[in-house]
């Protein structure tokens, strides 16, 4: 990114429009929202790696987003209060670290917050970037329409999660079975600890 300082912006609770000349930072605002709320660089259509969002000559990039946390859908209001602030730092190496209430390393907590508010930054129906909108408006074949449908309805993500669950279950079952077999072998050895000695003595007697 080419912006040394962008913002702060105060968005309203309804529809918001971000306007400006080319290069003024409109897409940078959307990119910051996507990346800070867990999206990958590919989802922004503006880079292949997070390190590409760090300005040349700088060691890191920082973004801070405050989410409204009120009403029936509030997330752990007794912990976060009426607002949740997400601080993101991206290093020159492309490493991403989060802070929630001044506590580091809480990516899992951020995912829970996004799930609670139903924020889907990787869903093209929820977040339609400039490049994705151009792609969407072009004539498409049936295959491309189907891919877009699967992604926008999150059926594609559900399929990936299902495959991951099946793979994890298979690996877990194999480990349990292996553990059970090794445990049975140990139990057999404990029940007959002198078996090897008896067999050796019997062989010695036959030789005589």
N, C-alpha and C positions, 0 to 999 in steps of 0.2 A: 504494500500500500504506500501511497505517496503523501499521506496526510500526517503531519506531526501532532495535530490536535484537532479532534472533530467532536463537536458537542459542547456541553450536554444538551440533550433534547428532552423535552417534556411532552409526552404523548397523552392525548385525551382518552377517555374511556370508550369513545365511539370510533368513527372512521377518521384516519389521519392521512394527510397528503404531504409527501416530502418532494419539494420542487426545487429546481436550480439549474444552472447551466451545465453543460458537459464538463466533467472533471471536478464538479463542486463537491462530490462525495455522496450522491444519492445511493448509488449501488454499494458504496462502502458501508453505509448505515445498515443496509439489509445484510450484507456479508457479516458484519460484526454481530448482528442478532443471531444469525444462523450458527456461526462458529461458537459463540458464547453459550448458546443453548444446546450444545452437544452435537451439532452437525459437523460433518467432515468437510474437508476442503473441496472435494469433488461436488458436493451438493451446492456449493456457491457458484459453480461455473466460472470461477475467476482464479483458479489455481489448482495445482495438483498436490501441493503440500502446504501444511500450515506455516512452514518457515517462509513461504512466499508472501505472507501477510505482514512480515516485519519489515519496516522501512529500511532502505539501504543506509548503512552506517550506524544503525541502532542495534542494541543487543537484545531487545525484547519489544513486544507490543502488549498494551494493557487495555482491557475493555471492562466496563462495569455496567450492569443492567439491573434495574430495580423492578420487581414484579409486584403488582397489587395482590395482597393476601387478605381479602376481606370476604364476608358473606358465608354462605353455606359451603362453598367449595374451598374455603381457606385450608391451607396445608400447615398442620402443626402450629396453629396460631399462638399456642401457649409458649412455643419456643421461638418462633420468628416474628411474632407480632403482626401488625397490619401490612408489612412490606418485607419482601425477601430480596436481598441484594446478592447478585452473583458476580464475583470478580474473576476475571480470566487473565492469565498471563501466558503469552506464547514466546518462547525463546528463539534465538537465531537458529538453533538446532531443530526446531519444530516441535519441541516438547510443550505440552499444554497442562497447566495446573489451575485448579479452581480453589476459591475460598467462599465459604458460606458462613456468615457471622464470625469472620476472622479465623475460621478453622480450615486448614488445608486438607487436600486429598479426599474430597467427598463427592466423587463422580457418581457413585451409586445413589447418594441422597439427591443429587441434581436430577437424575433420571426419574426418581420417585416424584419429585416436584413437577416435572414436565408431564409425567403420566397423569398426575392429579389434575392438572390444568388442561390436559389433552392438547398439549403443544407438540406439533409434529413438524419439525423444521425440514425433515427429509421428504415430506409428502408434497408433491407438486401442486396438489389442490390447496394445501394450506399456505405454502410458500412458493410462489411462481417467480423465479428470477427472470431477468431480461433475456438471457440466452435461452432459457427453457421456454419462455413465451414465444420466441421466434420459432423454436422447434415445434411447439404445440400448434401454431397457426399454419404451418406448412401442411400441404396435403399428405395424408398418411395412409398406409396400407392397413389391412386388417390386423396384421401381426403387431405393428407399432401401437395401434389403438388398444389391443389386448394388453400389451406390456404396460401402457399408461394406466389402464383400468386396474390391473393387478397391483401396481405401485400405489395408486391414489387411494384404493380401498384397503391397503395394507395386507391384502391377501398374500402378496409376494413375501412380505416380512413374516407373516404367520407360517408360510410354508418353510421358510428358512429356519424359523424357531422350532418347527415340528421336526425337521430333519436333524437339527442340533440336539433336541431332546431324545430322539430315537438313538442317535449315535452315543450320547452320554449314557443312556440306559444300558445299551449293549456293552459298553466298556465297563460300566459298574457291575453288571451281572457277571462278566468274565472275571473281574478281579475278586468278586465275592466267591465264585466257584473255585478259583485258584487258591484263595485263602482257606476255604473249607477243606480242600484236598490236602494242603500242607498241614493243616491242623489235625486231620485224621491220621496222617503219617506220624506226627509227633505223639499223639495219644497212643498209637500202637507201640511205639518204641518205649513209652513210659510203662505200659502194661507188662511188657516182656523185656526188661533191660538186659537179661542174661542170655537172650536168644543167640547172640553171636558167639558167646563164650561156649555155650552148650554144643553148638554146631561144630566149633573148632575142636572141642574135646572129643566129640564123636569121631571126627575125621582122624584125629591122632590115634584113637583106639583101633580103628580099622586098619591103619597102616601097620600096627603092631601084629 
